[in-house]
Amino acid sequence: MMKKIQGGVISFIFCGALSTTMLPGCTGHRTVENNRAVVDSVLMDTIVYLDKGNTESPKCQVKINFKYLKSAQANDSLTEVINKVLEETFSSAHAGAVSPVAFVSSIKESLASEYLNDVQKNYETDVKNGMKADEIPNWYNYEYDINSELTEGKDSIWNYKVTTFQNTGGAHPNTWGRWVNVDATNGKILDKKNLFVKGTEEKICGLILPQLLAEANKRLETDTLTCVEGLNQVGILLDTDLYIPDNFLLGKDGVTFLYNRYDIAPYYLGQFELTVSYSEIETYLIKK
């Protein structure tokens, strides 16, 4: 069964062999309004081995790329507010750490401990019962890859994308994204209720539908999908009507809507990122 990391993670005593690389590095990107802050990142690549000291044993690999704002000024309260939002989006269970490096370390330690707690006893039992190296099932190997992107969007808006890849021994890996728009002037999240005119969801979905049809035709290498009924026949929108997702970004050229796996389509079709240009959707956006 797939387990997502957005929720609380129980802390355990770390007891596995750990190899870690952590590299903070500045990208040189500037804020929308001023030069006070740049986009920086904390990178981590960690391997936890089930059999301490044995690099041939099953392992859990954790890769993290946390993007945040680094201010050149002391006591920059706005940057602190924005970074709190970024941490909450990246992993709410670990937000509020004393530094970005500590924040990433906390995520790593929780995932590593969770891995050991999940499989170490079973592995030790199997080895004790005579399981050979070439008989070790693949599900003893876990992998997490959590990546983020922080870029300038429309006007004074930060676009923040967090993508999580997770392989924890289930039927298949899973990948999902969480996107937020952050007002660069006050650090507030801009969500559906304060960006789209009330009562216009049906009209906006009418703009998204052609993009969905075009993308579905492309992926299925056909040109026969022309309506919702056709999408239903290939497994899309079977359990839900088209809707405005919580995950969307106000980019430079248009609004891009993210539908994660299973949101509107089966796993094999992947996620959908569908962009509607501002020339089409502008009339349905609340004017600031």
C-alpha positions as CSV (number, residue, x, y, z in Angstrom):
1,M,0.0,0.0,0.0
2,M,1.3,3.5,-0.9
3,K,2.1,5.8,2.0
4,K,2.3,9.5,1.5
5,I,4.6,11.7,3.6
6,Q,2.5,14.8,3.8
7,G,1.0,13.7,7.1
8,G,2.6,13.2,10.4
9,V,5.6,10.8,10.5
10,I,6.4,8.9,13.7
11,S,9.9,9.5,14.9
12,F,12.1,6.5,15.7
13,I,15.7,6.2,16.9
14,F,17.9,6.1,13.8
15,C,19.9,2.9,13.8
16,G,20.9,2.2,10.2
17,A,24.1,2.8,8.2
18,L,23.6,6.3,6.6
19,S,25.5,7.9,3.8
20,T,24.5,11.6,3.3
21,T,25.3,14.5,1.0
22,M,23.8,17.9,1.8
23,L,24.7,20.8,-0.4
24,P,23.1,24.2,0.0
25,G,23.5,26.2,-3.3
26,C,22.2,29.5,-4.6
27,T,20.6,29.7,-8.0
28,G,20.9,33.5,-8.4
29,H,17.2,34.0,-9.0
30,R,15.8,37.4,-7.8
31,T,12.4,38.2,-6.3
32,V,9.7,39.9,-8.3
33,E,9.7,43.2,-6.3
34,N,13.3,43.7,-5.2
35,N,16.8,42.3,-4.8
36,R,16.6,41.4,-1.2
37,A,16.1,37.6,-1.6
38,V,17.3,34.9,-4.0
39,V,16.1,31.4,-4.5
40,D,18.4,29.0,-2.7
41,S,18.2,25.3,-2.2
42,V,19.2,22.5,0.2
43,L,20.1,19.2,-1.6
44,M,20.4,15.9,0.1
45,D,21.1,12.4,-1.2
46,T,21.0,9.7,1.5
47,I,21.2,5.9,1.5
48,V,20.1,3.8,4.4
49,Y,21.1,0.1,4.4
50,L,19.1,-2.5,6.2
51,D,22.2,-4.4,7.2
52,K,24.5,-1.8,8.8
53,G,27.9,-1.7,7.1
54,N,26.7,-4.0,4.2
55,T,26.3,-2.0,1.0
56,E,25.0,-5.0,-0.8
57,S,21.9,-5.3,1.5
58,P,18.5,-3.7,0.7
59,K,18.4,0.0,1.0
60,C,16.3,3.1,1.1
61,Q,17.4,6.1,-1.0
62,V,16.2,9.5,-0.1
63,K,16.7,12.5,-2.4
64,I,15.5,15.9,-1.4
65,N,15.7,19.3,-3.2
66,F,14.1,22.0,-1.1
67,K,13.9,25.4,-2.7
68,Y,13.4,28.5,-0.5
69,L,14.2,32.2,-0.3
70,K,17.4,33.4,1.1
71,S,17.4,37.1,2.2
72,A,20.5,39.3,2.1
73,Q,19.0,41.4,4.9
74,A,18.7,40.5,8.6
75,N,15.2,40.4,10.1
76,D,13.4,40.1,6.7
77,S,10.0,39.2,8.1
78,L,8.4,38.8,4.6
79,T,10.9,36.3,3.5
80,E,10.4,34.4,6.7
81,V,6.6,34.3,6.1
82,I,7.1,33.1,2.5
83,N,9.5,30.4,3.6
84,K,7.0,29.1,6.2
85,V,4.5,28.7,3.4
86,L,7.1,26.9,1.3
87,E,7.9,24.5,4.2
88,E,4.2,23.8,4.9
89,T,3.8,23.0,1.2
90,F,6.9,20.8,1.0
91,S,6.2,18.8,4.2
92,S,3.8,20.3,6.8
93,A,4.8,17.8,9.4
94,H,8.3,19.2,9.6
95,A,7.7,22.9,9.1
96,G,9.1,25.4,11.6
97,A,12.6,24.1,11.9
98,V,15.4,26.4,12.9
99,S,16.9,26.5,9.4
100,P,16.3,25.0,5.9
101,V,19.1,22.5,6.5
102,A,17.5,21.4,9.8
103,F,14.1,21.2,8.0
104,V,15.5,18.8,5.3
105,S,17.4,16.8,7.9
106,S,14.2,16.3,9.8
107,I,12.4,14.9,6.7
108,K,15.3,12.6,5.9
109,E,15.5,11.2,9.4
110,S,11.8,10.5,9.6
111,L,11.8,8.7,6.2
112,A,14.9,6.7,7.1
113,S,13.4,5.7,10.5
114,E,10.1,4.8,8.9
115,Y,11.9,2.6,6.4
116,L,13.8,0.7,9.1
117,N,10.6,0.4,11.2
118,D,8.7,-1.0,8.2
119,V,11.0,-3.7,7.0
120,Q,14.1,-4.3,9.2
121,K,12.5,-6.9,11.5
122,N,11.1,-8.9,8.5
123,Y,14.5,-8.7,6.8
124,E,16.4,-9.9,9.8
125,T,13.9,-12.8,10.3
126,D,14.3,-13.8,6.6
127,V,18.1,-13.8,6.8
128,K,18.0,-15.8,10.0
129,N,15.8,-18.3,8.3
130,G,18.4,-18.8,5.5
131,M,17.3,-16.3,2.8
132,K,20.1,-15.9,0.3
133,A,21.2,-12.6,-1.3
134,D,19.7,-13.6,-4.7
135,E,16.4,-14.4,-3.0
136,I,15.8,-11.0,-1.4
137,P,12.5,-9.6,-2.7
138,N,12.7,-6.2,-4.3
139,W,10.1,-4.7,-2.0
140,Y,12.7,-4.5,0.7
141,N,14.1,-1.5,-1.3
142,Y,12.5,1.9,-0.8
143,E,13.0,5.1,-2.7
144,Y,11.9,8.7,-2.1
145,D,12.6,11.7,-4.4
146,I,11.1,15.0,-3.3
147,N,11.9,17.9,-5.6
148,S,10.7,21.5,-5.7
149,E,10.8,24.5,-8.1
150,L,10.3,28.1,-7.1
151,T,9.8,30.5,-10.0
152,E,8.3,33.9,-10.7
153,G,4.7,33.7,-12.1
154,K,2.2,36.3,-13.1
155,D,2.7,39.8,-11.7
156,S,4.0,39.6,-8.0
157,I,3.4,35.9,-7.6
158,W,5.7,33.1,-6.6
159,N,4.9,29.7,-8.3
160,Y,5.9,26.8,-6.1
161,K,5.9,23.2,-7.3
162,V,6.6,20.2,-5.1
163,T,6.9,16.8,-6.8
164,T,7.2,13.6,-4.7
165,F,8.2,10.2,-6.2
166,Q,7.7,7.3,-3.8
167,N,8.4,3.6,-4.2
168,T,7.7,1.7,-1.0
169,G,7.2,-1.8,-2.2
170,G,3.7,-1.6,-3.5
171,A,2.3,-2.7,-6.9
172,H,4.0,0.3,-8.5
173,P,5.7,3.6,-7.6
174,N,3.6,6.7,-7.3
175,T,4.3,10.4,-8.1
176,W,2.2,13.3,-7.1
177,G,2.6,17.1,-7.1
178,R,1.4,20.0,-4.9
179,W,1.4,23.4,-6.4
180,V,0.8,26.8,-4.7
181,N,0.8,30.4,-5.7
182,V,2.3,32.8,-3.1
183,D,1.7,36.5,-3.1
184,A,5.2,38.0,-3.1
185,T,4.0,41.2,-1.4
186,N,2.5,39.6,1.7
187,G,3.4,35.9,1.7
188,K,-0.3,34.7,1.5
189,I,-1.3,31.7,-0.6
190,L,-3.6,32.6,-3.4
191,D,-6.2,29.8,-3.8
192,K,-9.3,29.2,-5.9
193,K,-11.6,31.3,-3.8
194,N,-9.6,34.4,-4.1
195,L,-8.4,34.0,-7.7
196,F,-11.4,32.8,-9.7
197,V,-14.7,34.7,-9.9
198,K,-17.4,32.9,-8.0
199,G,-19.8,31.0,-10.1
200,T,-17.5,30.6,-13.1
201,E,-16.2,27.1,-12.5
202,E,-18.3,25.6,-15.3
203,K,-17.0,28.2,-17.8
204,I,-13.4,27.6,-16.7
205,C,-13.9,23.9,-17.0
206,G,-15.2,24.5,-20.5
207,L,-11.8,26.1,-21.3
208,I,-9.8,23.2,-19.7
209,L,-11.8,20.5,-21.6
210,P,-10.3,21.1,-25.0
211,Q,-6.8,21.0,-23.5
212,L,-7.6,17.7,-21.8
213,L,-9.0,16.2,-25.1
214,A,-5.9,17.3,-27.0
215,E,-3.5,15.8,-24.4
216,A,-5.5,12.6,-24.2
217,N,-5.5,12.2,-28.0
218,K,-1.7,12.8,-28.0
219,R,-1.0,10.2,-25.3
220,L,-3.2,7.6,-26.8
221,E,-2.0,8.4,-30.3
222,T,-5.4,9.0,-31.7
223,D,-7.6,11.9,-32.9
224,T,-11.0,10.3,-32.2
225,L,-11.6,11.8,-28.7
226,T,-13.8,14.8,-29.2
227,C,-16.1,14.9,-26.1
228,V,-16.5,13.7,-22.5
229,E,-18.2,10.5,-23.6
230,G,-15.1,9.6,-25.6
231,L,-12.9,10.3,-22.6
232,N,-15.1,8.0,-20.5
233,Q,-14.5,5.2,-23.0
234,V,-10.7,5.4,-22.3
235,G,-11.2,5.7,-18.5
236,I,-11.0,9.5,-18.1
237,L,-13.6,11.3,-16.0
238,L,-15.3,8.1,-15.1
239,D,-15.7,8.8,-11.4
240,T,-15.9,12.6,-11.5
241,D,-16.9,15.5,-13.6
242,L,-14.2,17.9,-14.7
243,Y,-13.4,20.4,-12.0
244,I,-10.9,23.1,-11.0
245,P,-8.2,21.4,-9.0
246,D,-6.5,22.9,-5.9
247,N,-3.2,22.5,-7.7
248,F,-2.8,25.2,-10.3
249,L,-0.3,28.0,-11.1
250,L,-0.7,31.5,-12.4
251,G,2.3,31.4,-14.7
252,K,3.7,34.0,-17.1
253,D,1.6,33.0,-20.1
254,G,-1.5,31.3,-18.6
255,V,-3.0,29.3,-15.8
256,T,-1.8,25.7,-15.6
257,F,-4.0,23.1,-13.8
258,L,-2.5,19.9,-12.4
259,Y,-4.4,16.7,-12.1
260,N,-2.4,14.1,-10.3
261,R,-2.7,10.4,-11.1
262,Y,-6.1,9.0,-10.2
263,D,-7.7,12.5,-10.0
264,I,-9.4,12.3,-13.3
265,A,-7.7,9.3,-15.1
266,P,-6.3,5.9,-14.4
267,Y,-2.7,5.5,-13.2
268,Y,-1.3,4.4,-16.6
269,L,-2.2,7.7,-18.2
270,G,-0.2,9.7,-15.6
271,Q,-0.8,13.2,-14.4
272,F,-2.2,16.0,-16.6
273,E,-0.8,19.5,-16.7
274,L,-3.3,21.6,-18.8
275,T,-2.7,25.3,-19.6
276,V,-5.3,27.9,-20.5
277,S,-4.0,31.2,-21.8
278,Y,-4.8,34.5,-20.1
279,S,-6.5,35.7,-23.2
280,E,-9.1,33.0,-22.6
281,I,-9.4,33.0,-18.8
282,E,-8.7,36.6,-17.9
283,T,-12.3,37.5,-17.6
284,Y,-12.8,34.8,-14.9
285,L,-10.0,36.0,-12.7
286,I,-10.6,38.3,-9.8
287,K,-9.0,41.6,-10.5
288,K,-6.5,42.7,-7.8
